[in-house]
Amino acid sequence: MTLGLVPGLDGPGLLLPGLAVLVLGTVLGLPIFLAIGGAAALLFFLEGTPIAAVPGEAYRMATSPMLPAIPLFTLAGYLLAEGGSSQRLLNFFTALVGWMPGGLAIVVTLLLAFFTPLTGASGITILAMGGLLLPMLVQSRYPENHAVGLVTVSGSIGVLLPPSLPVILYAYYAELPLDELFIGGLLPGLLLIIMVAAWGAWFGWFKGAARKPFRWPDLRQAAWAAKWELLLPFLIIGGIFGGLATLVEAAAVTVLYAFAVETLIFRELKLGRDLSRVVVESATVVGGFMIILSVALGLTNYLLIAQVPMLALEWVREVIQSPLLFLLVLNLLLIVVGALMDIYSAIIVIVPLIIPMGAAYGIEPVHLGIIFLANMQLGYLMPPMGENLFLSAFRFKLSLVRIYYATLPYVLILLIAVLLITYIPGLTLGLLDLVR
């Protein structure tokens, strides 16, 4: 079947116009899954392959043994975010570090970084907690622009920490041990949090932001109230890394744990009134990126059939000789990818391209994975299409230009952190070498 009735549009002549239409449609608001799926269908069509190969990949993904972990962890994060966990953790972090100069900025950074790995999508923390945290920062004499930037950026970090779904998905598609990827991401993840918190704290101190005096009874009381939330990461990590549970079993236990905490212990979520709403909201989010994943798999399948990874590797090795230059170019590429594509579809589409390149330049696989994930975090905040920029503008009812301006200092700080992670492999491999 061809489009021979349209001059110049049969065979390869259709490729560039078709891709141009998809790119233009994406700029004008076409959902990303339609753009990715359309590109896959177009490429398969031009190769003479039935476009049923695209939905066929969705079925293959549905048989993946790690698939149930994604909706389960997301549901657990939603249960905690919709209950009172955020307030209890806010009280704990405030009692712990609120006495420091600019302590509230540190509190906000820690709180959002704690929730991002649990919810599975960084933007959710901005939507769920932005309305609580932004007024607190403004009331404590943080300038509004700085406060908006802090909340937006803090909602984008934490992706490297357990039980982050992007780390799980990367480990699966890159065929890396999950425990090694989490251990390798620990210090880089903490570096990102520390650099964001330090800048926010310094700026708050410079502007004379209010502090809360340290009182040991307040810390003890807040820690006791938040004990269930504080124990959760250790439950997940201990279950998976200790060999007591598979990934899916750990996710199921996490849901049961969050359900028990919010409905039975604190009774902040009502079975009849709240539970169904939370489940529907969680399922909507999961369904959205599962559609993206399925069509992204179709595009990846075409790239593999067409031997695009090997062709790209040959071209890169001819043009770039130095591993250091390769890492710099890789960072630039991944930042652009992160600004245009969500992290889940990027893992499926881009990872098969960069893994053979990393191997050719002698980049340790776990280090390559952490570089990739750190750049994806930065891509969330890169104009013009960074996902969290749009979510922040929607949540705070501000223009995108103002969000760009508010986040710019933090983007530069995260860029420095990403370069440190890239060019100091010991940040990723230091702890890993101790446990191997």
Secondary structure, 3 states (H helix, E strand, C coil): CCCCCCCCCCHHHHHHHHHHHHHHHHHCCCCHHHHHHHHHHHHHHHHCCCCCHHHHHHHHHHCCCCCCHHHHHHHHHHHHHHCCHHHHHHHHHHHHHCCCCCHHHHHHHHHHHHHHHHHCCHHHHHHHHHHHHHHHHHHCCCCHHHHHHHHHHHCCCCCCCCCCHHHHHHHHHHCCCHHHHHHHHHHHHHHHHHHHHHHHHHHHHHCCCCCCCCCHHHHHHHHHHCHHHHHHHHHHHHHHHCCCCCHHHHHHHHHHHHHHHHHHHCCCCCHHHHHHHHHHHHHHHHHHHHHHHHHHHHHHHHHHHCCHHHHHHHHHHHHCCCHHHHHHHHHHHHHHHHHHCCHHHHHHHHHHHHHHHHHHCCCCHHHHHHHHHHHHHHHCCCCCCCHHHHHHHHHHCCCHHHHHHHHHHHHHHHHHHHHHHHHCCHHHHHHHHHHC
